[in-house]
């Protein structure tokens, strides 16, 4: 009953407060995990970073209200009726009935506990709900865990009480270690030695494609060629030419996307990018357009960023902000790349110590994993919110 009132369902207090009243979250909830001895209660919410501290305060306030105030009769009646009416639906199959009987036996109550459940729910009082809240929601026994950008979260959350920071792998971090410093985008193209790398493309751990990239030198140019095969979804060859300072010269990209021919040919120079593009739009239809856009001399084609990653002066918590040209959308975007953490990255080619570099501001948020040792090498790529990842398969 307490859980239904607090965080279970659209009429719960957390849903109405964090969602309806403040507009912070549509993904809230609470739950009890009950065992014979110790159990676990948790209340959760997914909210924007900028309101995380406010959301924590609101959740704690809702827990506190249930400890001090009696639940109003109307709210209590709704919880009673919804729990009682749903209970028969949880006993419709043989397996559901068996599970209920097993749970009753585990908790040491007779089978009659099940048949009398609805009658007992109808008798739960507001005083009983408050009594349970006082026992369960002990502020001294509450742990608050916030997952997100520590650089933005630490200061506001530390005002709520003692705050510790951990990396994803559990490594303790200091506030200084999570505060990015602004780095200059200095590309040392001399680090791009001729080589060929192969990456397997996985979706939920299953192989779905392959990507082979090659770095070559010709005169005063560096040529990056990338061949990607992703079943019927994508077959593409990308060729980019840079000058000896890492500035863009040309892009040629041909292939098929969802069975439709695509082609992009661009030339960079004299403060502009010019050319033609035939792509597949977000609606699945082919689109063709002429490119003639003003760009800075340091512009990076969005297809070329992966080639230039090894040339950066890598250091933990360095953040670079720079423009990229979206060749498939004829648009300049300012993106940020942050060396957010150091992680051990397992690949078919071995396990590497890597910088995890998070890219934000592009059409797709991406994390790149670049070896900490020189020569730097890109060994893994993950797409935020997607089960797809790229893992290097050939040895250094």
KOLKOLNU-27309 format. One record per residue (C-alpha): residue number from 1; residue in three letters; x, y, z. Coordinates in steps of 0.001 Angstrom, whole numbers. Each point is the difference from the previous one (the first is absolute). Layout:
<node k="NUM" r="ALA" u="X" v="Y" w="Z"/>
...
//
This chain:
<node k="1" r="UNK" u="0" v="0" w="0"/>
<node k="2" r="UNK" u="2802" v="2402" w="917"/>
<node k="3" r="UNK" u="1816" v="-709" w="-3269"/>
<node k="4" r="UNK" u="-3157" v="529" w="-2075"/>
<node k="5" r="UNK" u="-516" v="3407" w="1611"/>
<node k="6" r="UNK" u="3618" v="1101" w="-393"/>
<node k="7" r="UNK" u="1262" v="-1164" w="-3361"/>
<node k="8" r="UNK" u="-1985" v="-2752" w="-1705"/>
<node k="9" r="UNK" u="-2138" v="1182" w="-2897"/>
<node k="10" r="UNK" u="-956" v="3328" w="-1614"/>
<node k="11" r="UNK" u="-2041" v="1101" w="3037"/>
<node k="12" r="UNK" u="2897" v="-473" w="2413"/>
<node k="13" r="UNK" u="1513" v="2947" w="1822"/>
<node k="14" r="UNK" u="3355" v="-202" w="-1791"/>
<node k="15" r="UNK" u="-1658" v="-100" w="-3409"/>
<node k="16" r="UNK" u="-2274" v="2937" w="780"/>
<node k="17" r="UNK" u="2709" v="2084" w="1648"/>
<node k="18" r="UNK" u="3062" v="-575" w="-2207"/>
<node k="19" r="UNK" u="-2026" v="-476" w="-3164"/>
<node k="20" r="UNK" u="-3271" v="1912" w="41"/>
<node k="21" r="UNK" u="886" v="2835" w="2373"/>
<node k="22" r="UNK" u="3634" v="721" w="-910"/>
<node k="23" r="UNK" u="314" v="-1586" w="-3440"/>
<node k="24" r="UNK" u="3370" v="-1497" w="919"/>
<node k="25" r="UNK" u="-630" v="-3664" w="-742"/>
<node k="26" r="UNK" u="-2434" v="-2489" w="-1469"/>
<node k="27" r="UNK" u="2142" v="-2900" w="1247"/>
<node k="28" r="UNK" u="-477" v="-250" w="3761"/>
<node k="29" r="UNK" u="-815" v="-2842" w="2325"/>
<node k="30" r="UNK" u="609" v="-1798" w="3252"/>
<node k="31" r="UNK" u="196" v="-3649" w="960"/>
<node k="32" r="UNK" u="538" v="-2470" w="2811"/>
<node k="33" r="UNK" u="2164" v="-3055" w="-478"/>
<node k="34" r="UNK" u="-1071" v="-2322" w="2783"/>
<node k="35" r="UNK" u="1946" v="-2967" w="1304"/>
<node k="36" r="UNK" u="-288" v="-2174" w="3095"/>
<node k="37" r="UNK" u="2379" v="2232" w="1937"/>
<node k="38" r="UNK" u="1393" v="3243" w="-1400"/>
<node k="39" r="UNK" u="-1897" v="1833" w="-2696"/>
<node k="40" r="UNK" u="631" v="3003" w="-2225"/>
<node k="41" r="UNK" u="-2111" v="3053" w="-684"/>
<node k="42" r="UNK" u="888" v="2435" w="-2754"/>
<node k="43" r="UNK" u="-1523" v="3062" w="-1630"/>
<node k="44" r="UNK" u="1320" v="1047" w="-3420"/>
<node k="45" r="UNK" u="-379" v="2731" w="-2601"/>
<node k="46" r="UNK" u="1646" v="955" w="-3280"/>
<node k="47" r="UNK" u="345" v="3782" w="-189"/>
<node k="48" r="UNK" u="2088" v="2613" w="-1868"/>
<node k="49" r="UNK" u="3394" v="707" w="1566"/>
<node k="50" r="UNK" u="-868" v="3587" w="865"/>
<node k="51" r="UNK" u="-2858" v="-1026" w="2328"/>
<node k="52" r="UNK" u="1586" v="-3103" w="1570"/>
<node k="53" r="UNK" u="526" v="1663" w="3394"/>
<node k="54" r="UNK" u="-3559" v="1360" w="1"/>
<node k="55" r="UNK" u="-1363" v="-3447" w="-883"/>
<node k="56" r="UNK" u="1949" v="-1598" w="2872"/>
<node k="57" r="UNK" u="-1414" v="2589" w="2390"/>
<node k="58" r="UNK" u="-3517" v="-677" w="-1255"/>
<node k="59" r="UNK" u="312" v="-3777" w="391"/>
<node k="60" r="UNK" u="1327" v="418" w="3552"/>
<node k="61" r="UNK" u="-2858" v="2407" w="731"/>
<node k="62" r="UNK" u="-2561" v="-2548" w="-1203"/>
<node k="63" r="UNK" u="1553" v="-2682" w="2220"/>
<node k="64" r="UNK" u="-64" v="2425" w="2920"/>
<node k="65" r="UNK" u="-3662" v="865" w="-526"/>
<node k="66" r="UNK" u="-956" v="-3671" w="195"/>
<node k="67" r="UNK" u="1914" v="-279" w="3295"/>
<node k="68" r="UNK" u="-1734" v="2993" w="1599"/>
<node k="69" r="UNK" u="-3421" v="477" w="-1628"/>
<node k="70" r="UNK" u="-3000" v="-2307" w="-257"/>
<node k="71" r="UNK" u="-974" v="-869" w="-3565"/>
<node k="72" r="UNK" u="-3279" v="1755" w="-921"/>
<node k="73" r="UNK" u="-3066" v="-2257" w="-184"/>
<node k="74" r="UNK" u="-532" v="499" w="-3741"/>
<node k="75" r="UNK" u="3575" v="-985" w="-832"/>
<node k="76" r="UNK" u="-152" v="-2970" w="2355"/>
<node k="77" r="UNK" u="-3276" v="-1215" w="-1535"/>
<node k="78" r="UNK" u="1484" v="139" w="-3494"/>
<node k="79" r="UNK" u="3014" v="-2077" w="1096"/>
<node k="80" r="UNK" u="-2258" v="-2553" w="1694"/>
<node k="81" r="UNK" u="-2307" v="-355" w="-2994"/>
<node k="82" r="UNK" u="2755" v="-232" w="-2590"/>
<node k="83" r="UNK" u="1954" v="-2629" w="1932"/>
<node k="84" r="UNK" u="-3082" v="-2072" w="791"/>
<node k="85" r="UNK" u="-1353" v="110" w="-3560"/>
<node k="86" r="UNK" u="3354" v="-929" w="-1559"/>
<node k="87" r="UNK" u="708" v="-2925" w="2300"/>
<node k="88" r="UNK" u="-2188" v="-2594" w="-1802"/>
<node k="89" r="UNK" u="1826" v="834" w="-3260"/>
<node k="90" r="UNK" u="3225" v="-1194" w="1633"/>
<node k="91" r="UNK" u="-1479" v="-3478" w="589"/>
<node k="92" r="UNK" u="-1398" v="-839" w="-3422"/>
<node k="93" r="UNK" u="2418" v="-2744" w="-1028"/>
<node k="94" r="UNK" u="1322" v="-3103" w="1691"/>
<node k="95" r="UNK" u="3515" v="1444" w="75"/>
<node k="96" r="UNK" u="-1227" v="3238" w="1608"/>
<node k="97" r="UNK" u="-1857" v="-1951" w="2652"/>
<node k="98" r="UNK" u="3048" v="-2190" w="642"/>
<node k="99" r="UNK" u="2171" v="3090" w="380"/>
<node k="100" r="UNK" u="-2425" v="1493" w="2527"/>
<node k="101" r="UNK" u="-72" v="-3226" w="2015"/>
<node k="102" r="UNK" u="3801" v="-205" w="-95"/>
<node k="103" r="UNK" u="306" v="3560" w="1257"/>
<node k="104" r="UNK" u="-2451" v="-665" w="2819"/>
<node k="105" r="UNK" u="2020" v="-3054" w="1052"/>
<node k="106" r="UNK" u="3250" v="1976" w="-193"/>
<node k="107" r="UNK" u="-1372" v="2629" w="2387"/>
<node k="108" r="UNK" u="-1428" v="-2652" w="2313"/>
<node k="109" r="UNK" u="-3673" v="921" w="-393"/>
<node k="110" r="UNK" u="-2842" v="-2462" w="-714"/>
<node k="111" r="UNK" u="-1625" v="-383" w="-3423"/>
<node k="112" r="UNK" u="-3049" v="1775" w="1433"/>
<node k="113" r="UNK" u="2120" v="3176" w="-129"/>
<node k="114" r="UNK" u="-714" v="87" w="-3745"/>
<node k="115" r="UNK" u="-3753" v="-452" w="254"/>
<node k="116" r="UNK" u="-250" v="2667" w="2704"/>
<node k="117" r="UNK" u="2278" v="2518" w="-1742"/>
<node k="118" r="UNK" u="-2696" v="2284" w="-1404"/>
<node k="119" r="UNK" u="-1890" v="149" w="3294"/>
<node k="120" r="UNK" u="3168" v="980" w="1874"/>
<node k="121" r="UNK" u="877" v="2650" w="-2580"/>
<node k="122" r="UNK" u="-3409" v="1579" w="527"/>
<node k="123" r="UNK" u="754" v="351" w="3731"/>
<node k="124" r="UNK" u="3421" v="1698" w="-329"/>
<node k="125" r="UNK" u="-203" v="3322" w="1818"/>
<node k="126" r="UNK" u="1830" v="3272" w="-485"/>
<node k="127" r="UNK" u="1614" v="-514" w="3410"/>
<node k="128" r="UNK" u="1355" v="-3382" w="-1115"/>
<node k="129" r="UNK" u="1437" v="1539" w="-3191"/>
<node k="130" r="UNK" u="1734" v="2719" w="2013"/>
<node k="131" r="UNK" u="1355" v="-2584" w="2432"/>
<node k="132" r="UNK" u="1601" v="-1998" w="-2817"/>
<node k="133" r="UNK" u="1420" v="3188" w="-1556"/>
<node k="134" r="UNK" u="1623" v="923" w="3304"/>
<node k="135" r="UNK" u="1596" v="-3433" w="218"/>
<node k="136" r="UNK" u="1140" v="-237" w="-3628"/>
<node k="137" r="UNK" u="874" v="3582" w="-936"/>
<node k="138" r="UNK" u="2703" v="601" w="2593"/>
<node k="139" r="UNK" u="1991" v="3062" w="-1164"/>
<node k="140" r="UNK" u="3142" v="-1311" w="1747"/>
<node k="141" r="UNK" u="-183" v="-3234" w="-2004"/>
<node k="142" r="UNK" u="-627" v="1574" w="-3404"/>
<node k="143" r="UNK" u="2603" v="-67" w="-2769"/>
<node k="144" r="UNK" u="-362" v="2384" w="-2946"/>
<node k="145" r="UNK" u="1597" v="-1006" w="-3307"/>
<node k="146" r="UNK" u="27" v="2390" w="-2962"/>
<node k="147" r="UNK" u="1406" v="-1166" w="-3344"/>
<node k="148" r="UNK" u="1008" v="2726" w="-2435"/>
<node k="149" r="UNK" u="2511" v="2719" w="-823"/>
<node k="150" r="UNK" u="1980" v="358" w="3233"/>
<node k="151" r="UNK" u="1508" v="3327" w="-1040"/>
<node k="152" r="UNK" u="-3481" v="1540" w="-120"/>
<node k="153" r="UNK" u="-1556" v="-1973" w="2841"/>
<node k="154" r="UNK" u="2586" v="101" w="2775"/>
<node k="155" r="UNK" u="-389" v="3605" w="1174"/>
<node k="156" r="UNK" u="-3830" v="88" w="261"/>
<node k="157" r="UNK" u="-183" v="-3507" w="1489"/>
<node k="158" r="UNK" u="2729" v="708" w="2571"/>
<node k="159" r="UNK" u="-2302" v="2626" w="1501"/>
<node k="160" r="UNK" u="-2349" v="-2825" w="1011"/>
<node k="161" r="UNK" u="2640" v="-1762" w="2096"/>
<node k="162" r="UNK" u="3321" v="-1890" w="-185"/>
<node k="163" r="UNK" u="481" v="-1009" w="-3645"/>
<node k="164" r="UNK" u="2428" v="-2499" w="-1520"/>
<node k="165" r="UNK" u="812" v="-490" w="-3682"/>
<node k="166" r="UNK" u="677" v="-3314" w="-1716"/>
<node k="167" r="UNK" u="842" v="-949" w="-3559"/>
<node k="168" r="UNK" u="-2224" v="-2514" w="-1792"/>
<node k="169" r="UNK" u="2422" v="-2774" w="980"/>
<node k="170" r="UNK" u="-151" v="999" w="3687"/>
<node k="171" r="UNK" u="3291" v="1915" w="139"/>
<node k="172" r="UNK" u="-197" v="2910" w="2504"/>
<node k="173" r="UNK" u="464" v="3438" w="-1566"/>
<node k="174" r="UNK" u="644" v="3477" w="1352"/>
<node k="175" r="UNK" u="-1884" v="3125" w="-1110"/>
<node k="176" r="UNK" u="3166" v="1180" w="-1721"/>
<node k="177" r="UNK" u="191" v="-3222" w="-1980"/>
<node k="178" r="UNK" u="-3476" v="445" w="-1465"/>
<node k="179" r="UNK" u="258" v="3684" w="-864"/>
<node k="180" r="UNK" u="945" v="266" w="-3689"/>
<node k="181" r="UNK" u="2615" v="2499" w="-1102"/>
<node k="182" r="UNK" u="-284" v="1689" w="-3367"/>
<node k="183" r="UNK" u="2505" v="-1308" w="-2501"/>
<node k="184" r="UNK" u="1152" v="1488" w="-3282"/>
<node k="185" r="UNK" u="-767" v="-2082" w="-3058"/>
<node k="186" r="UNK" u="3565" v="-693" w="-1064"/>
<node k="187" r="UNK" u="258" v="-2808" w="-2540"/>
<node k="188" r="UNK" u="3408" v="-1649" w="-313"/>
<node k="189" r="UNK" u="-518" v="-1812" w="-3304"/>
<node k="190" r="UNK" u="3555" v="-1383" w="157"/>
<node k="191" r="UNK" u="-1428" v="-2538" w="2456"/>
<node k="192" r="UNK" u="-2083" v="-1560" w="-2780"/>
<node k="193" r="UNK" u="2264" v="-2794" w="-1125"/>
<node k="194" r="UNK" u="-1192" v="-2124" w="-2944"/>
<node k="195" r="UNK" u="-2094" v="-2867" w="1369"/>
<node k="196" r="UNK" u="-3160" v="-2036" w="-478"/>
<node k="197" r="UNK" u="-2510" v="-722" w="2759"/>
<node k="198" r="UNK" u="-3034" v="-2269" w="-4"/>
<node k="199" r="UNK" u="-3005" v="375" w="2292"/>
<node k="200" r="UNK" u="-2800" v="-2473" w="487"/>
<node k="201" r="UNK" u="-3458" v="1556" w="371"/>
<node k="202" r="UNK" u="-2142" v="-1552" w="2725"/>
<node k="203" r="UNK" u="-3658" v="466" w="923"/>
<node k="204" r="UNK" u="-886" v="-1419" w="3420"/>
<node k="205" r="UNK" u="3145" v="-2097" w="-197"/>
<node k="206" r="UNK" u="-803" v="-1474" w="-3406"/>
<node k="207" r="UNK" u="2190" v="659" w="-3035"/>
<node k="208" r="UNK" u="-1880" v="2040" w="-2593"/>
<node k="209" r="UNK" u="2746" v="1589" w="-2085"/>
<node k="210" r="UNK" u="3608" v="997" w="-547"/>
<node k="211" r="UNK" u="1907" v="3240" w="-457"/>
<node k="212" r="UNK" u="3520" v="204" w="-1449"/>
<node k="213" r="UNK" u="1942" v="3273" w="100"/>
<node k="214" r="UNK" u="3331" v="866" w="-1569"/>
<node k="215" r="UNK" u="2428" v="2889" w="415"/>
<node k="216" r="UNK" u="2367" v="718" w="-2901"/>
<node k="217" r="UNK" u="2319" v="2848" w="-978"/>
<node k="218" r="UNK" u="466" v="1513" w="-3416"/>
<node k="219" r="UNK" u="2211" v="3071" w="-496"/>
<node k="220" r="UNK" u="-1211" v="2703" w="2393"/>
<node k="221" r="UNK" u="-3348" v="-1737" w="563"/>
<node k="222" r="UNK" u="-1348" v="-2528" w="2465"/>
<node k="223" r="UNK" u="-2708" v="-2276" w="-1393"/>
<node k="224" r="UNK" u="-2527" v="-1751" w="2229"/>
<node k="225" r="UNK" u="-2132" v="-2734" w="-1585"/>
<node k="226" r="UNK" u="-2835" v="-1721" w="1830"/>
<node k="227" r="UNK" u="-2061" v="-2947" w="-1226"/>
<node k="228" r="UNK" u="-3135" v="-843" w="1984"/>
<node k="229" r="UNK" u="-2288" v="-2986" w="-517"/>
<node k="230" r="UNK" u="-3124" v="-281" w="2143"/>
<node k="231" r="UNK" u="-2161" v="-2542" w="-1796"/>
<node k="232" r="UNK" u="-2830" v="1448" w="-2108"/>
<node k="233" r="UNK" u="-37" v="3186" w="2106"/>
<node k="234" r="UNK" u="3311" v="1491" w="-1077"/>
<node k="235" r="UNK" u="2833" v="-688" w="-2427"/>
<node k="236" r="UNK" u="2261" v="3007" w="-398"/>
<node k="237" r="UNK" u="3485" v="1126" w="-988"/>
<node k="238" r="UNK" u="1265" v="3313" w="1381"/>
<node k="239" r="UNK" u="3230" v="1663" w="-1152"/>
<node k="240" r="UNK" u="1297" v="3176" w="1640"/>
<node k="241" r="UNK" u="3108" v="1984" w="-883"/>
<node k="242" r="UNK" u="1736" v="2269" w="2545"/>
<node k="243" r="UNK" u="2996" v="2256" w="-413"/>
<node k="244" r="UNK" u="3123" v="-405" w="2142"/>
<node k="245" r="UNK" u="-1522" v="2239" w="2728"/>
<node k="246" r="UNK" u="-3219" v="-2044" w="211"/>
<node k="247" r="UNK" u="-2170" v="2457" w="-1941"/>
<node k="248" r="UNK" u="-2740" v="-1410" w="-2194"/>
<node k="249" r="UNK" u="548" v="-184" w="-3766"/>
<node k="250" r="UNK" u="-2507" v="-2445" w="-1491"/>
<node k="251" r="UNK" u="-2723" v="-2496" w="839"/>
<node k="252" r="UNK" u="-1291" v="-2717" w="-2289"/>
<node k="253" r="UNK" u="-2661" v="-2359" w="1326"/>
<node k="254" r="UNK" u="-1985" v="-2573" w="-1952"/>
<node k="255" r="UNK" u="-2212" v="-2884" w="973"/>
<node k="256" r="UNK" u="-3491" v="-1258" w="735"/>
<node k="257" r="UNK" u="-2167" v="847" w="2993"/>
<node k="258" r="UNK" u="-3051" v="-2233" w="450"/>
<node k="259" r="UNK" u="352" v="-1060" w="-3639"/>
<node k="260" r="UNK" u="184" v="3531" w="-1413"/>
<node k="261" r="UNK" u="3054" v="1475" w="-1729"/>
<node k="262" r="UNK" u="1834" v="2801" w="1811"/>
<node k="263" r="UNK" u="2863" v="2244" w="-1067"/>
<node k="264" r="UNK" u="1742" v="3037" w="1505"/>
<node k="265" r="UNK" u="2851" v="1872" w="-1688"/>
<node k="266" r="UNK" u="1393" v="3062" w="1785"/>
<node k="267" r="UNK" u="3016" v="2281" w="-334"/>
<node k="268" r="UNK" u="1259" v="2136" w="2882"/>
<node k="269" r="UNK" u="2007" v="3194" w="-555"/>
<node k="270" r="UNK" u="22" v="3798" w="-13"/>
<node k="271" r="UNK" u="-2405" v="122" w="2958"/>
<node k="272" r="UNK" u="-2749" v="-2042" w="-1663"/>
<node k="273" r="UNK" u="-1102" v="-3550" w="-587"/>
<node k="274" r="UNK" u="-1511" v="-707" w="-3400"/>
<node k="275" r="UNK" u="-1444" v="-3031" w="-1727"/>
<node k="276" r="UNK" u="-3004" v="-2270" w="-515"/>
<node k="277" r="UNK" u="-1799" v="-2423" w="2295"/>
<node k="278" r="UNK" u="-2532" v="-2750" w="-582"/>
<node k="279" r="UNK" u="-1109" v="-1516" w="3314"/>
<node k="280" r="UNK" u="-2880" v="-1830" w="1655"/>
<node k="281" r="UNK" u="-1983" v="2313" w="2273"/>
<node k="282" r="UNK" u="-1426" v="-760" w="3403"/>
<node k="283" r="UNK" u="-3322" v="-875" w="-1631"/>
<node k="284" r="UNK" u="1707" v="-2666" w="-2131"/>
<node k="285" r="UNK" u="-302" v="1983" w="-3219"/>
<node k="286" r="UNK" u="2933" v="965" w="-2258"/>
<node k="287" r="UNK" u="1128" v="3620" w="161"/>
<node k="288" r="UNK" u="2384" v="1900" w="-2261"/>
<node k="289" r="UNK" u="1511" v="3423" w="644"/>
<node k="290" r="UNK" u="2850" v="2267" w="-996"/>
<node k="291" r="UNK" u="2515" v="958" w="2673"/>
<node k="292" r="UNK" u="1548" v="3471" w="47"/>
<node k="293" r="UNK" u="501" v="959" w="3632"/>
<node k="294" r="UNK" u="2384" v="2339" w="1794"/>
<node k="295" r="UNK" u="2226" v="-1834" w="2491"/>
<node k="296" r="UNK" u="3053" v="762" w="2130"/>
<node k="297" r="UNK" u="3433" v="-1274" w="-1087"/>
<node k="298" r="UNK" u="-11" v="-2413" w="2956"/>
<node k="299" r="UNK" u="-3355" v="-1592" w="-866"/>
<node k="300" r="UNK" u="-108" v="-3789" w="279"/>
<node k="301" r="UNK" u="-2309" v="-2094" w="-2154"/>
<node k="302" r="UNK" u="-2144" v="-2141" w="2276"/>
<node k="303" r="UNK" u="1255" v="-3104" w="-1817"/>
<node k="304" r="UNK" u="3619" v="950" w="720"/>
<node k="305" r="UNK" u="-51" v="364" w="3764"/>
<node k="306" r="UNK" u="789" v="-3672" w="641"/>
<node k="307" r="UNK" u="3097" v="293" w="-2169"/>
<node k="308" r="UNK" u="1311" v="3002" w="1948"/>
<node k="309" r="UNK" u="-627" v="-1275" w="3545"/>
<node k="310" r="UNK" u="3517" v="-1510" w="370"/>
<node k="311" r="UNK" u="1554" v="3409" w="-820"/>
<node k="312" r="UNK" u="-1472" v="1817" w="3036"/>
<node k="313" r="UNK" u="2100" v="815" w="3110"/>
<node k="314" r="UNK" u="-1883" v="-2395" w="2263"/>
<node k="315" r="UNK" u="-263" v="665" w="3745"/>
<node k="316" r="UNK" u="-2722" v="-913" w="2487"/>
<node k="317" r="UNK" u="-2797" v="2588" w="405"/>
<node k="318" r="UNK" u="1007" v="1990" w="-3049"/>
<node k="319" r="UNK" u="-2938" v="1443" w="-1917"/>
<node k="320" r="UNK" u="266" v="1222" w="-3578"/>
<node k="321" r="UNK" u="-2678" v="2054" w="-1721"/>
<node k="322" r="UNK" u="207" v="283" w="-3772"/>
<node k="323" r="UNK" u="-2170" v="204" w="-3144"/>
<node k="324" r="UNK" u="-832" v="-2956" w="-2207"/>
<node k="325" r="UNK" u="-1733" v="-6" w="-3353"/>
<node k="326" r="UNK" u="-2840" v="-2487" w="-325"/>
<node k="327" r="UNK" u="558" v="-1039" w="-3592"/>
<node k="328" r="UNK" u="-3265" v="-1921" w="-150"/>
<node k="329" r="UNK" u="-2069" v="2930" w="1261"/>
<node k="330" r="UNK" u="1903" v="3031" w="-1338"/>
<node k="331" r="UNK" u="343" v="1508" w="3466"/>
<node k="332" r="UNK" u="2751" v="1254" w="2304"/>
<node k="333" r="UNK" u="-263" v="-1107" w="3627"/>
<node k="334" r="UNK" u="2114" v="884" w="3040"/>
<node k="335" r="UNK" u="797" v="-3157" w="1923"/>
<node k="336" r="UNK" u="1852" v="-790" w="3220"/>
<node k="337" r="UNK" u="2304" v="-2946" w="537"/>
<node k="338" r="UNK" u="897" v="-804" w="3616"/>
<node k="339" r="UNK" u="2592" v="-2471" w="1240"/>
<node k="340" r="UNK" u="-2363" v="-940" w="2821"/>
<node k="341" r="UNK" u="1652" v="-3059" w="1555"/>
<node k="342" r="UNK" u="2691" v="-2665" w="-251"/>
<node k="343" r="UNK" u="-1361" v="-3539" w="-377"/>
<node k="344" r="UNK" u="1167" v="-3495" w="-790"/>
<node k="345" r="UNK" u="-1538" v="-874" w="-3366"/>
<node k="346" r="UNK" u="-304" v="-3628" w="-1076"/>
<node k="347" r="UNK" u="-13" v="-710" w="-3753"/>
<node k="348" r="UNK" u="640" v="-3033" w="-2207"/>
<node k="349" r="UNK" u="3502" v="1454" w="-528"/>
<node k="350" r="UNK" u="720" v="96" w="3738"/>
<node k="351" r="UNK" u="-633" v="2183" w="3039"/>
<node k="352" r="UNK" u="1201" v="3603" w="-108"/>
<node k="353" r="UNK" u="198" v="2879" w="2452"/>
<node k="354" r="UNK" u="-2003" v="2721" w="-1742"/>
<node k="355" r="UNK" u="-1313" v="3505" w="287"/>
<node k="356" r="UNK" u="-3789" v="21" w="-318"/>
<node k="357" r="UNK" u="-733" v="3070" w="-2097"/>
<node k="358" r="UNK" u="-3636" v="1125" w="-122"/>
<node k="359" r="UNK" u="-1146" v="1953" w="-3053"/>
<node k="360" r="UNK" u="-3002" v="2301" w="434"/>
<node k="361" r="UNK" u="-1720" v="2383" w="-2384"/>
<node k="362" r="UNK" u="39" v="-2199" w="-3113"/>
<node k="363" r="UNK" u="-3053" v="-1761" w="-1427"/>
<node k="364" r="UNK" u="950" v="-3052" w="2088"/>
<node k="365" r="UNK" u="1662" v="23" w="3431"/>
<node k="366" r="UNK" u="3018" v="-2311" w="-185"/>
<node k="367" r="UNK" u="2715" v="-1285" w="2335"/>
<node k="368" r="UNK" u="3436" v="-709" w="-1470"/>
<node k="369" r="UNK" u="2562" v="-2164" w="1807"/>
<node k="370" r="UNK" u="3572" v="1046" w="-834"/>
<node k="371" r="UNK" u="3068" v="-1712" w="1454"/>
<node k="372" r="UNK" u="1895" v="1962" w="2635"/>
<node k="373" r="UNK" u="3315" v="-1288" w="-1316"/>
<node k="374" r="UNK" u="1571" v="1429" w="-3122"/>
<node k="375" r="UNK" u="-447" v="-296" w="-2872"/>
<node k="376" r="UNK" u="-3625" v="640" w="929"/>
<node k="377" r="UNK" u="-2460" v="-2364" w="-1600"/>
<node k="378" r="UNK" u="-3798" v="-83" w="-195"/>
<node k="379" r="UNK" u="-1086" v="-3436" w="1249"/>
<node k="380" r="UNK" u="-3715" v="348" w="790"/>
<node k="381" r="UNK" u="-2995" v="2148" w="-959"/>
<node k="382" r="UNK" u="-3394" v="-30" w="1731"/>
<node k="383" r="UNK" u="-3169" v="1853" w="-987"/>
<node k="384" r="UNK" u="-1931" v="1542" w="2891"/>
<node k="385" r="UNK" u="-3429" v="-1585" w="400"/>
<node k="386" r="UNK" u="799" v="-2708" w="-2539"/>
<node k="387" r="UNK" u="1063" v="-3662" w="363"/>
<node k="388" r="UNK" u="2469" v="441" w="-2882"/>
<node k="389" r="UNK" u="3748" v="147" w="650"/>
<node k="390" r="UNK" u="3214" v="-260" w="-2030"/>
<node k="391" r="UNK" u="2949" v="-2023" w="1341"/>
<node k="392" r="UNK" u="3483" v="-280" w="-1474"/>
<node k="393" r="UNK" u="969" v="-3545" w="-979"/>
<node k="394" r="UNK" u="3578" v="255" w="-1306"/>
<node k="395" r="UNK" u="3036" v="139" w="2263"/>
<node k="396" r="UNK" u="2087" v="3204" w="214"/>
//
